[in-house]
C-alpha cells in the first residue's frame, strides 16, 4: 500500500510536469507555472510522508493527505503584500521571510527571538512579530497556516518531540488570542529530525532550534 501511494504521487507529479511542457507552459505566467509544479510536489510529499509513517505525519497533527494539498496554493497579490509587510516588520531581527516553491509564505524564526532553551512560552520580542502577522491573517479568510516546531539534537526524543510541538502550539494559541481562527491553523512538532545546520557547534544548534510558519492561500 505504501509503495502504491508513493508511486501514484510520483506519476501524478510527472504527468503534471510533462503535461505543462506538452501544452506549452511558455504561455503560462509565473504564478500558473509555480502552481502547476507545486501541485505535483505537494502530492508527492503527502504520499511519501503518509507511506513512511504508516498514514501518520510524525510527531505533529498534520496528516499526509493534508500536506499533499499544499500544492494547490497560489501566489496572489495579497500574499506578495503580506511577504513585503513581514519582511519590513522583521528587518534586522534574523527572521527569514521567503516564498517557497509551492507558493507558501515561510517565516523562519530562530530561537534567540522565539523561545528560550527548553521552554515554549513566547518571548517578548517574538510577540510584536506575531501581532503584525495576526493582523494580516484576520483580513485574509482564504489563508491557511501551518506552524512547525524544531529543536536541536541536545536531549532525548522524549524531551525534544513534545517540546517542538508545544512551541508550535504556543505560537498557534497566541495567534488565536489575536483573533485568528484556530480551525485555519495546523501545528506540527518535528523534534530534532530536520536540522538545517550541524548540531556539532553552538551556532548550528542555535539555528536548528526554530519555529517555521507557513501561510498558503487557496484560489476562491
Biotite code that builds the C-alpha atoms (Angstrom):
import biotite.structure as struc

atoms = struc.array([
    struc.Atom([0.000, 0.000, 0.000], chain_id="A", res_id=1, res_name="UNK", atom_name="CA", element="C"),
    struc.Atom([2.782, 2.430, 0.899], chain_id="A", res_id=2, res_name="UNK", atom_name="CA", element="C"),
    struc.Atom([4.600, 1.727, -2.354], chain_id="A", res_id=3, res_name="UNK", atom_name="CA", element="C"),
    struc.Atom([1.375, 2.307, -4.271], chain_id="A", res_id=4, res_name="UNK", atom_name="CA", element="C"),
    struc.Atom([0.837, 5.676, -2.577], chain_id="A", res_id=5, res_name="UNK", atom_name="CA", element="C"),
    struc.Atom([4.319, 6.872, -3.386], chain_id="A", res_id=6, res_name="UNK", atom_name="CA", element="C"),
    struc.Atom([4.127, 5.559, -6.951], chain_id="A", res_id=7, res_name="UNK", atom_name="CA", element="C"),
    struc.Atom([0.772, 7.250, -7.518], chain_id="A", res_id=8, res_name="UNK", atom_name="CA", element="C"),
    struc.Atom([2.088, 10.567, -6.308], chain_id="A", res_id=9, res_name="UNK", atom_name="CA", element="C"),
    struc.Atom([5.221, 10.273, -8.446], chain_id="A", res_id=10, res_name="UNK", atom_name="CA", element="C"),
    struc.Atom([3.156, 9.509, -11.532], chain_id="A", res_id=11, res_name="UNK", atom_name="CA", element="C"),
    struc.Atom([0.834, 12.437, -10.778], chain_id="A", res_id=12, res_name="UNK", atom_name="CA", element="C"),
    struc.Atom([3.755, 14.821, -10.452], chain_id="A", res_id=13, res_name="UNK", atom_name="CA", element="C"),
    struc.Atom([5.323, 13.516, -13.645], chain_id="A", res_id=14, res_name="UNK", atom_name="CA", element="C"),
    struc.Atom([2.066, 13.868, -15.568], chain_id="A", res_id=15, res_name="UNK", atom_name="CA", element="C"),
    struc.Atom([1.595, 17.415, -14.360], chain_id="A", res_id=16, res_name="UNK", atom_name="CA", element="C"),
    struc.Atom([5.092, 18.449, -15.325], chain_id="A", res_id=17, res_name="UNK", atom_name="CA", element="C"),
    struc.Atom([5.052, 16.665, -18.686], chain_id="A", res_id=18, res_name="UNK", atom_name="CA", element="C"),
    struc.Atom([1.562, 17.996, -19.372], chain_id="A", res_id=19, res_name="UNK", atom_name="CA", element="C"),
    struc.Atom([2.754, 21.522, -18.811], chain_id="A", res_id=20, res_name="UNK", atom_name="CA", element="C"),
    struc.Atom([5.500, 21.022, -21.363], chain_id="A", res_id=21, res_name="UNK", atom_name="CA", element="C"),
    struc.Atom([3.198, 19.372, -23.883], chain_id="A", res_id=22, res_name="UNK", atom_name="CA", element="C"),
    struc.Atom([0.520, 22.037, -23.576], chain_id="A", res_id=23, res_name="UNK", atom_name="CA", element="C"),
    struc.Atom([3.013, 24.872, -23.851], chain_id="A", res_id=24, res_name="UNK", atom_name="CA", element="C"),
    struc.Atom([3.843, 26.394, -20.480], chain_id="A", res_id=25, res_name="UNK", atom_name="CA", element="C"),
    struc.Atom([5.534, 29.231, -22.314], chain_id="A", res_id=26, res_name="UNK", atom_name="CA", element="C"),
    struc.Atom([2.073, 30.762, -22.345], chain_id="A", res_id=27, res_name="UNK", atom_name="CA", element="C"),
    struc.Atom([1.701, 30.500, -18.575], chain_id="A", res_id=28, res_name="UNK", atom_name="CA", element="C"),
    struc.Atom([2.597, 33.284, -16.220], chain_id="A", res_id=29, res_name="UNK", atom_name="CA", element="C"),
    struc.Atom([4.999, 32.597, -13.350], chain_id="A", res_id=30, res_name="UNK", atom_name="CA", element="C"),
    struc.Atom([2.217, 32.053, -10.811], chain_id="A", res_id=31, res_name="UNK", atom_name="CA", element="C"),
    struc.Atom([0.481, 29.461, -13.011], chain_id="A", res_id=32, res_name="UNK", atom_name="CA", element="C"),
    struc.Atom([3.736, 27.582, -13.572], chain_id="A", res_id=33, res_name="UNK", atom_name="CA", element="C"),
    struc.Atom([4.573, 27.521, -9.847], chain_id="A", res_id=34, res_name="UNK", atom_name="CA", element="C"),
    struc.Atom([1.056, 26.376, -9.003], chain_id="A", res_id=35, res_name="UNK", atom_name="CA", element="C"),
    struc.Atom([1.178, 23.512, -11.504], chain_id="A", res_id=36, res_name="UNK", atom_name="CA", element="C"),
    struc.Atom([4.576, 22.360, -10.301], chain_id="A", res_id=37, res_name="UNK", atom_name="CA", element="C"),
    struc.Atom([3.574, 22.790, -6.677], chain_id="A", res_id=38, res_name="UNK", atom_name="CA", element="C"),
    struc.Atom([0.587, 20.514, -7.120], chain_id="A", res_id=39, res_name="UNK", atom_name="CA", element="C"),
    struc.Atom([2.830, 17.630, -8.159], chain_id="A", res_id=40, res_name="UNK", atom_name="CA", element="C"),
    struc.Atom([5.374, 18.345, -5.452], chain_id="A", res_id=41, res_name="UNK", atom_name="CA", element="C"),
    struc.Atom([2.652, 18.560, -2.838], chain_id="A", res_id=42, res_name="UNK", atom_name="CA", element="C"),
    struc.Atom([1.068, 15.288, -3.872], chain_id="A", res_id=43, res_name="UNK", atom_name="CA", element="C"),
    struc.Atom([4.428, 13.527, -3.824], chain_id="A", res_id=44, res_name="UNK", atom_name="CA", element="C"),
    struc.Atom([5.321, 14.926, -0.403], chain_id="A", res_id=45, res_name="UNK", atom_name="CA", element="C"),
    struc.Atom([1.970, 13.972, 1.046], chain_id="A", res_id=46, res_name="UNK", atom_name="CA", element="C"),
    struc.Atom([2.119, 10.397, -0.173], chain_id="A", res_id=47, res_name="UNK", atom_name="CA", element="C"),
    struc.Atom([5.744, 9.957, 0.846], chain_id="A", res_id=48, res_name="UNK", atom_name="CA", element="C"),
    struc.Atom([5.120, 11.197, 4.382], chain_id="A", res_id=49, res_name="UNK", atom_name="CA", element="C"),
    struc.Atom([1.988, 9.106, 4.694], chain_id="A", res_id=50, res_name="UNK", atom_name="CA", element="C"),
    struc.Atom([3.778, 5.994, 3.425], chain_id="A", res_id=51, res_name="UNK", atom_name="CA", element="C"),
    struc.Atom([6.821, 6.499, 5.612], chain_id="A", res_id=52, res_name="UNK", atom_name="CA", element="C"),
    struc.Atom([4.780, 6.933, 8.757], chain_id="A", res_id=53, res_name="UNK", atom_name="CA", element="C"),
    struc.Atom([2.050, 4.377, 8.125], chain_id="A", res_id=54, res_name="UNK", atom_name="CA", element="C"),
    struc.Atom([-0.548, 7.066, 7.483], chain_id="A", res_id=55, res_name="UNK", atom_name="CA", element="C"),
    struc.Atom([0.657, 9.353, 10.279], chain_id="A", res_id=56, res_name="UNK", atom_name="CA", element="C"),
    struc.Atom([2.659, 12.529, 9.814], chain_id="A", res_id=57, res_name="UNK", atom_name="CA", element="C"),
    struc.Atom([5.129, 12.078, 12.643], chain_id="A", res_id=58, res_name="UNK", atom_name="CA", element="C"),
    struc.Atom([5.042, 13.959, 15.912], chain_id="A", res_id=59, res_name="UNK", atom_name="CA", element="C"),
    struc.Atom([2.546, 16.651, 14.974], chain_id="A", res_id=60, res_name="UNK", atom_name="CA", element="C"),
    struc.Atom([-1.036, 16.925, 13.837], chain_id="A", res_id=61, res_name="UNK", atom_name="CA", element="C"),
    struc.Atom([-0.709, 17.156, 10.035], chain_id="A", res_id=62, res_name="UNK", atom_name="CA", element="C"),
    struc.Atom([-1.739, 14.091, 8.017], chain_id="A", res_id=63, res_name="UNK", atom_name="CA", element="C"),
    struc.Atom([-0.003, 13.111, 4.813], chain_id="A", res_id=64, res_name="UNK", atom_name="CA", element="C"),
    struc.Atom([-3.089, 13.952, 2.778], chain_id="A", res_id=65, res_name="UNK", atom_name="CA", element="C"),
    struc.Atom([-3.154, 17.468, 4.194], chain_id="A", res_id=66, res_name="UNK", atom_name="CA", element="C"),
    struc.Atom([0.486, 18.015, 3.309], chain_id="A", res_id=67, res_name="UNK", atom_name="CA", element="C"),
    struc.Atom([-0.279, 16.827, -0.217], chain_id="A", res_id=68, res_name="UNK", atom_name="CA", element="C"),
    struc.Atom([-2.836, 19.592, -0.529], chain_id="A", res_id=69, res_name="UNK", atom_name="CA", element="C"),
    struc.Atom([-0.271, 22.363, -0.227], chain_id="A", res_id=70, res_name="UNK", atom_name="CA", element="C"),
    struc.Atom([0.362, 22.192, -3.963], chain_id="A", res_id=71, res_name="UNK", atom_name="CA", element="C"),
    struc.Atom([-2.961, 23.919, -4.631], chain_id="A", res_id=72, res_name="UNK", atom_name="CA", element="C"),
    struc.Atom([-1.839, 27.240, -3.175], chain_id="A", res_id=73, res_name="UNK", atom_name="CA", element="C"),
    struc.Atom([-1.500, 30.327, -5.337], chain_id="A", res_id=74, res_name="UNK", atom_name="CA", element="C"),
    struc.Atom([0.794, 33.324, -5.029], chain_id="A", res_id=75, res_name="UNK", atom_name="CA", element="C"),
    struc.Atom([-1.632, 36.236, -5.024], chain_id="A", res_id=76, res_name="UNK", atom_name="CA", element="C"),
    struc.Atom([-1.126, 39.970, -4.730], chain_id="A", res_id=77, res_name="UNK", atom_name="CA", element="C"),
    struc.Atom([-2.251, 39.594, -1.139], chain_id="A", res_id=78, res_name="UNK", atom_name="CA", element="C"),
    struc.Atom([0.486, 37.033, -0.490], chain_id="A", res_id=79, res_name="UNK", atom_name="CA", element="C"),
    struc.Atom([3.099, 39.314, -2.048], chain_id="A", res_id=80, res_name="UNK", atom_name="CA", element="C"),
    struc.Atom([1.851, 42.196, 0.082], chain_id="A", res_id=81, res_name="UNK", atom_name="CA", element="C"),
    struc.Atom([2.000, 40.010, 3.206], chain_id="A", res_id=82, res_name="UNK", atom_name="CA", element="C"),
    struc.Atom([5.550, 38.989, 2.349], chain_id="A", res_id=83, res_name="UNK", atom_name="CA", element="C"),
    struc.Atom([6.687, 42.589, 1.957], chain_id="A", res_id=84, res_name="UNK", atom_name="CA", element="C"),
    struc.Atom([4.954, 43.631, 5.179], chain_id="A", res_id=85, res_name="UNK", atom_name="CA", element="C"),
    struc.Atom([6.541, 40.807, 7.162], chain_id="A", res_id=86, res_name="UNK", atom_name="CA", element="C"),
    struc.Atom([9.966, 41.494, 5.674], chain_id="A", res_id=87, res_name="UNK", atom_name="CA", element="C"),
    struc.Atom([9.628, 45.106, 6.816], chain_id="A", res_id=88, res_name="UNK", atom_name="CA", element="C"),
    struc.Atom([8.308, 44.097, 10.252], chain_id="A", res_id=89, res_name="UNK", atom_name="CA", element="C"),
    struc.Atom([11.157, 41.629, 10.855], chain_id="A", res_id=90, res_name="UNK", atom_name="CA", element="C"),
    struc.Atom([14.030, 43.573, 9.309], chain_id="A", res_id=91, res_name="UNK", atom_name="CA", element="C"),
    struc.Atom([17.161, 43.202, 11.387], chain_id="A", res_id=92, res_name="UNK", atom_name="CA", element="C"),
    struc.Atom([15.665, 40.545, 13.677], chain_id="A", res_id=93, res_name="UNK", atom_name="CA", element="C"),
    struc.Atom([17.149, 37.468, 11.986], chain_id="A", res_id=94, res_name="UNK", atom_name="CA", element="C"),
    struc.Atom([13.749, 36.207, 10.854], chain_id="A", res_id=95, res_name="UNK", atom_name="CA", element="C"),
    struc.Atom([13.868, 34.847, 7.310], chain_id="A", res_id=96, res_name="UNK", atom_name="CA", element="C"),
    struc.Atom([10.791, 35.609, 5.150], chain_id="A", res_id=97, res_name="UNK", atom_name="CA", element="C"),
    struc.Atom([10.605, 33.892, 1.745], chain_id="A", res_id=98, res_name="UNK", atom_name="CA", element="C"),
    struc.Atom([8.254, 32.498, -0.888], chain_id="A", res_id=99, res_name="UNK", atom_name="CA", element="C"),
    struc.Atom([8.512, 28.727, -1.193], chain_id="A", res_id=100, res_name="UNK", atom_name="CA", element="C"),
    struc.Atom([8.467, 26.770, -4.449], chain_id="A", res_id=101, res_name="UNK", atom_name="CA", element="C"),
    struc.Atom([4.856, 25.726, -3.795], chain_id="A", res_id=102, res_name="UNK", atom_name="CA", element="C"),
    struc.Atom([3.624, 29.292, -3.258], chain_id="A", res_id=103, res_name="UNK", atom_name="CA", element="C"),
    struc.Atom([3.621, 29.429, 0.505], chain_id="A", res_id=104, res_name="UNK", atom_name="CA", element="C"),
    struc.Atom([4.936, 32.327, 2.532], chain_id="A", res_id=105, res_name="UNK", atom_name="CA", element="C"),
    struc.Atom([7.501, 30.990, 5.008], chain_id="A", res_id=106, res_name="UNK", atom_name="CA", element="C"),
    struc.Atom([8.715, 32.694, 8.171], chain_id="A", res_id=107, res_name="UNK", atom_name="CA", element="C"),
    struc.Atom([11.705, 31.032, 9.817], chain_id="A", res_id=108, res_name="UNK", atom_name="CA", element="C"),
    struc.Atom([12.067, 32.311, 13.377], chain_id="A", res_id=109, res_name="UNK", atom_name="CA", element="C"),
    struc.Atom([15.308, 31.490, 15.222], chain_id="A", res_id=110, res_name="UNK", atom_name="CA", element="C"),
    struc.Atom([15.356, 30.559, 18.895], chain_id="A", res_id=111, res_name="UNK", atom_name="CA", element="C"),
    struc.Atom([17.009, 33.778, 20.062], chain_id="A", res_id=112, res_name="UNK", atom_name="CA", element="C"),
    struc.Atom([13.773, 35.544, 19.094], chain_id="A", res_id=113, res_name="UNK", atom_name="CA", element="C"),
    struc.Atom([11.079, 32.931, 19.652], chain_id="A", res_id=114, res_name="UNK", atom_name="CA", element="C"),
    struc.Atom([11.769, 30.721, 22.699], chain_id="A", res_id=115, res_name="UNK", atom_name="CA", element="C"),
    struc.Atom([14.358, 30.286, 25.432], chain_id="A", res_id=116, res_name="UNK", atom_name="CA", element="C"),
    struc.Atom([16.226, 26.981, 25.639], chain_id="A", res_id=117, res_name="UNK", atom_name="CA", element="C"),
    struc.Atom([13.984, 24.193, 26.919], chain_id="A", res_id=118, res_name="UNK", atom_name="CA", element="C"),
    struc.Atom([10.896, 26.414, 27.098], chain_id="A", res_id=119, res_name="UNK", atom_name="CA", element="C"),
    struc.Atom([7.824, 27.041, 24.979], chain_id="A", res_id=120, res_name="UNK", atom_name="CA", element="C"),
    struc.Atom([6.477, 30.324, 26.371], chain_id="A", res_id=121, res_name="UNK", atom_name="CA", element="C"),
    struc.Atom([6.739, 33.061, 23.750], chain_id="A", res_id=122, res_name="UNK", atom_name="CA", element="C"),
    struc.Atom([9.490, 35.626, 24.301], chain_id="A", res_id=123, res_name="UNK", atom_name="CA", element="C"),
    struc.Atom([8.644, 39.314, 24.434], chain_id="A", res_id=124, res_name="UNK", atom_name="CA", element="C"),
    struc.Atom([10.446, 40.179, 21.188], chain_id="A", res_id=125, res_name="UNK", atom_name="CA", element="C"),
    struc.Atom([8.518, 37.459, 19.330], chain_id="A", res_id=126, res_name="UNK", atom_name="CA", element="C"),
    struc.Atom([5.135, 38.906, 20.308], chain_id="A", res_id=127, res_name="UNK", atom_name="CA", element="C"),
    struc.Atom([5.243, 42.057, 18.082], chain_id="A", res_id=128, res_name="UNK", atom_name="CA", element="C"),
    struc.Atom([6.055, 39.902, 15.049], chain_id="A", res_id=129, res_name="UNK", atom_name="CA", element="C"),
    struc.Atom([3.092, 37.644, 15.775], chain_id="A", res_id=130, res_name="UNK", atom_name="CA", element="C"),
    struc.Atom([0.872, 40.686, 16.366], chain_id="A", res_id=131, res_name="UNK", atom_name="CA", element="C"),
    struc.Atom([1.635, 42.006, 12.882], chain_id="A", res_id=132, res_name="UNK", atom_name="CA", element="C"),
    struc.Atom([1.247, 38.549, 11.407], chain_id="A", res_id=133, res_name="UNK", atom_name="CA", element="C"),
    struc.Atom([-2.161, 38.039, 13.046], chain_id="A", res_id=134, res_name="UNK", atom_name="CA", element="C"),
    struc.Atom([-3.344, 41.404, 11.773], chain_id="A", res_id=135, res_name="UNK", atom_name="CA", element="C"),
    struc.Atom([-2.777, 40.293, 8.186], chain_id="A", res_id=136, res_name="UNK", atom_name="CA", element="C"),
    struc.Atom([-4.393, 36.897, 8.729], chain_id="A", res_id=137, res_name="UNK", atom_name="CA", element="C"),
    struc.Atom([-7.597, 38.392, 10.112], chain_id="A", res_id=138, res_name="UNK", atom_name="CA", element="C"),
    struc.Atom([-8.212, 40.094, 6.769], chain_id="A", res_id=139, res_name="UNK", atom_name="CA", element="C"),
    struc.Atom([-7.285, 37.032, 4.684], chain_id="A", res_id=140, res_name="UNK", atom_name="CA", element="C"),
    struc.Atom([-10.060, 34.426, 5.021], chain_id="A", res_id=141, res_name="UNK", atom_name="CA", element="C"),
    struc.Atom([-8.520, 32.142, 2.374], chain_id="A", res_id=142, res_name="UNK", atom_name="CA", element="C"),
    struc.Atom([-5.152, 31.905, 4.117], chain_id="A", res_id=143, res_name="UNK", atom_name="CA", element="C"),
    struc.Atom([-4.191, 28.675, 5.857], chain_id="A", res_id=144, res_name="UNK", atom_name="CA", element="C"),
    struc.Atom([-1.384, 28.444, 8.390], chain_id="A", res_id=145, res_name="UNK", atom_name="CA", element="C"),
    struc.Atom([0.977, 25.623, 9.292], chain_id="A", res_id=146, res_name="UNK", atom_name="CA", element="C"),
    struc.Atom([3.343, 26.041, 12.251], chain_id="A", res_id=147, res_name="UNK", atom_name="CA", element="C"),
    struc.Atom([6.262, 23.650, 12.677], chain_id="A", res_id=148, res_name="UNK", atom_name="CA", element="C"),
    struc.Atom([8.471, 23.489, 15.761], chain_id="A", res_id=149, res_name="UNK", atom_name="CA", element="C"),
    struc.Atom([12.057, 22.176, 15.754], chain_id="A", res_id=150, res_name="UNK", atom_name="CA", element="C"),
    struc.Atom([14.782, 21.525, 18.330], chain_id="A", res_id=151, res_name="UNK", atom_name="CA", element="C"),
    struc.Atom([18.487, 20.773, 18.220], chain_id="A", res_id=152, res_name="UNK", atom_name="CA", element="C"),
    struc.Atom([19.796, 17.292, 18.977], chain_id="A", res_id=153, res_name="UNK", atom_name="CA", element="C"),
    struc.Atom([20.578, 18.016, 22.631], chain_id="A", res_id=154, res_name="UNK", atom_name="CA", element="C"),
    struc.Atom([18.415, 15.830, 24.819], chain_id="A", res_id=155, res_name="UNK", atom_name="CA", element="C"),
    struc.Atom([16.323, 12.784, 24.011], chain_id="A", res_id=156, res_name="UNK", atom_name="CA", element="C"),
    struc.Atom([13.354, 12.400, 21.681], chain_id="A", res_id=157, res_name="UNK", atom_name="CA", element="C"),
    struc.Atom([11.180, 12.080, 24.766], chain_id="A", res_id=158, res_name="UNK", atom_name="CA", element="C"),
    struc.Atom([12.067, 15.699, 25.552], chain_id="A", res_id=159, res_name="UNK", atom_name="CA", element="C"),
    struc.Atom([12.544, 17.190, 22.098], chain_id="A", res_id=160, res_name="UNK", atom_name="CA", element="C"),
    struc.Atom([9.433, 15.844, 20.386], chain_id="A", res_id=161, res_name="UNK", atom_name="CA", element="C"),
    struc.Atom([6.839, 17.286, 22.794], chain_id="A", res_id=162, res_name="UNK", atom_name="CA", element="C"),
    struc.Atom([8.901, 20.464, 23.202], chain_id="A", res_id=163, res_name="UNK", atom_name="CA", element="C"),
    struc.Atom([8.854, 21.152, 19.467], chain_id="A", res_id=164, res_name="UNK", atom_name="CA", element="C"),
    struc.Atom([5.100, 20.552, 19.298], chain_id="A", res_id=165, res_name="UNK", atom_name="CA", element="C"),
    struc.Atom([4.468, 22.697, 22.382], chain_id="A", res_id=166, res_name="UNK", atom_name="CA", element="C"),
    struc.Atom([6.335, 25.561, 20.736], chain_id="A", res_id=167, res_name="UNK", atom_name="CA", element="C"),
    struc.Atom([4.169, 25.273, 17.636], chain_id="A", res_id=168, res_name="UNK", atom_name="CA", element="C"),
    struc.Atom([1.040, 25.109, 19.780], chain_id="A", res_id=169, res_name="UNK", atom_name="CA", element="C"),
    struc.Atom([2.097, 28.156, 21.812], chain_id="A", res_id=170, res_name="UNK", atom_name="CA", element="C"),
    struc.Atom([2.501, 30.118, 18.590], chain_id="A", res_id=171, res_name="UNK", atom_name="CA", element="C"),
    struc.Atom([-0.934, 28.980, 17.430], chain_id="A", res_id=172, res_name="UNK", atom_name="CA", element="C"),
    struc.Atom([-2.529, 29.874, 20.762], chain_id="A", res_id=173, res_name="UNK", atom_name="CA", element="C"),
    struc.Atom([-1.038, 33.368, 20.616], chain_id="A", res_id=174, res_name="UNK", atom_name="CA", element="C"),
    struc.Atom([-2.438, 33.923, 17.127], chain_id="A", res_id=175, res_name="UNK", atom_name="CA", element="C"),
    struc.Atom([-5.838, 32.702, 18.304], chain_id="A", res_id=176, res_name="UNK", atom_name="CA", element="C"),
    struc.Atom([-5.764, 35.212, 21.154], chain_id="A", res_id=177, res_name="UNK", atom_name="CA", element="C"),
    struc.Atom([-5.222, 37.871, 18.481], chain_id="A", res_id=178, res_name="UNK", atom_name="CA", element="C"),
    struc.Atom([-8.388, 36.861, 16.628], chain_id="A", res_id=179, res_name="UNK", atom_name="CA", element="C"),
    struc.Atom([-7.167, 34.228, 14.149], chain_id="A", res_id=180, res_name="UNK", atom_name="CA", element="C"),
    struc.Atom([-9.426, 31.174, 13.889], chain_id="A", res_id=181, res_name="UNK", atom_name="CA", element="C"),
    struc.Atom([-7.776, 28.038, 15.216], chain_id="A", res_id=182, res_name="UNK", atom_name="CA", element="C"),
    struc.Atom([-9.504, 25.964, 12.525], chain_id="A", res_id=183, res_name="UNK", atom_name="CA", element="C"),
    struc.Atom([-7.195, 27.591, 9.963], chain_id="A", res_id=184, res_name="UNK", atom_name="CA", element="C"),
    struc.Atom([-4.013, 26.638, 11.821], chain_id="A", res_id=185, res_name="UNK", atom_name="CA", element="C"),
    struc.Atom([-2.253, 23.256, 11.777], chain_id="A", res_id=186, res_name="UNK", atom_name="CA", element="C"),
    struc.Atom([0.611, 22.574, 14.176], chain_id="A", res_id=187, res_name="UNK", atom_name="CA", element="C"),
    struc.Atom([3.414, 20.069, 13.964], chain_id="A", res_id=188, res_name="UNK", atom_name="CA", element="C"),
    struc.Atom([6.470, 19.197, 16.036], chain_id="A", res_id=189, res_name="UNK", atom_name="CA", element="C"),
    struc.Atom([9.454, 17.576, 14.359], chain_id="A", res_id=190, res_name="UNK", atom_name="CA", element="C"),
    struc.Atom([11.859, 17.373, 17.284], chain_id="A", res_id=191, res_name="UNK", atom_name="CA", element="C"),
    struc.Atom([15.467, 17.248, 16.092], chain_id="A", res_id=192, res_name="UNK", atom_name="CA", element="C"),
    struc.Atom([14.750, 15.308, 12.893], chain_id="A", res_id=193, res_name="UNK", atom_name="CA", element="C"),
    struc.Atom([15.127, 18.146, 10.388], chain_id="A", res_id=194, res_name="UNK", atom_name="CA", element="C"),
    struc.Atom([18.264, 20.165, 11.200], chain_id="A", res_id=195, res_name="UNK", atom_name="CA", element="C"),
    struc.Atom([19.290, 22.974, 8.884], chain_id="A", res_id=196, res_name="UNK", atom_name="CA", element="C"),
    struc.Atom([22.818, 23.195, 10.346], chain_id="A", res_id=197, res_name="UNK", atom_name="CA", element="C"),
    struc.Atom([25.321, 20.978, 12.114], chain_id="A", res_id=198, res_name="UNK", atom_name="CA", element="C"),
    struc.Atom([24.468, 20.099, 15.705], chain_id="A", res_id=199, res_name="UNK", atom_name="CA", element="C"),
    struc.Atom([28.177, 19.831, 16.487], chain_id="A", res_id=200, res_name="UNK", atom_name="CA", element="C"),
    struc.Atom([28.547, 23.588, 17.101], chain_id="A", res_id=201, res_name="UNK", atom_name="CA", element="C"),
    struc.Atom([26.744, 26.095, 19.305], chain_id="A", res_id=202, res_name="UNK", atom_name="CA", element="C"),
    struc.Atom([25.917, 28.213, 16.258], chain_id="A", res_id=203, res_name="UNK", atom_name="CA", element="C"),
    struc.Atom([24.472, 25.239, 14.402], chain_id="A", res_id=204, res_name="UNK", atom_name="CA", element="C"),
    struc.Atom([22.367, 24.133, 17.355], chain_id="A", res_id=205, res_name="UNK", atom_name="CA", element="C"),
    struc.Atom([21.010, 27.671, 17.724], chain_id="A", res_id=206, res_name="UNK", atom_name="CA", element="C"),
    struc.Atom([19.900, 27.641, 14.076], chain_id="A", res_id=207, res_name="UNK", atom_name="CA", element="C"),
    struc.Atom([18.203, 24.282, 14.487], chain_id="A", res_id=208, res_name="UNK", atom_name="CA", element="C"),
    struc.Atom([16.134, 25.494, 17.448], chain_id="A", res_id=209, res_name="UNK", atom_name="CA", element="C"),
    struc.Atom([13.495, 27.299, 15.449], chain_id="A", res_id=210, res_name="UNK", atom_name="CA", element="C"),
    struc.Atom([9.848, 27.710, 14.566], chain_id="A", res_id=211, res_name="UNK", atom_name="CA", element="C"),
    struc.Atom([8.675, 27.812, 10.953], chain_id="A", res_id=212, res_name="UNK", atom_name="CA", element="C"),
    struc.Atom([5.366, 29.397, 9.956], chain_id="A", res_id=213, res_name="UNK", atom_name="CA", element="C"),
    struc.Atom([3.886, 28.672, 6.537], chain_id="A", res_id=214, res_name="UNK", atom_name="CA", element="C"),
    struc.Atom([0.970, 30.568, 5.011], chain_id="A", res_id=215, res_name="UNK", atom_name="CA", element="C"),
    struc.Atom([-0.827, 29.292, 1.925], chain_id="A", res_id=216, res_name="UNK", atom_name="CA", element="C"),
    struc.Atom([-3.704, 30.901, 0.075], chain_id="A", res_id=217, res_name="UNK", atom_name="CA", element="C"),
    struc.Atom([-6.188, 28.925, -1.989], chain_id="A", res_id=218, res_name="UNK", atom_name="CA", element="C"),
    struc.Atom([-7.928, 30.291, -5.048], chain_id="A", res_id=219, res_name="UNK", atom_name="CA", element="C"),
    struc.Atom([-11.502, 31.432, -4.410], chain_id="A", res_id=220, res_name="UNK", atom_name="CA", element="C"),
])
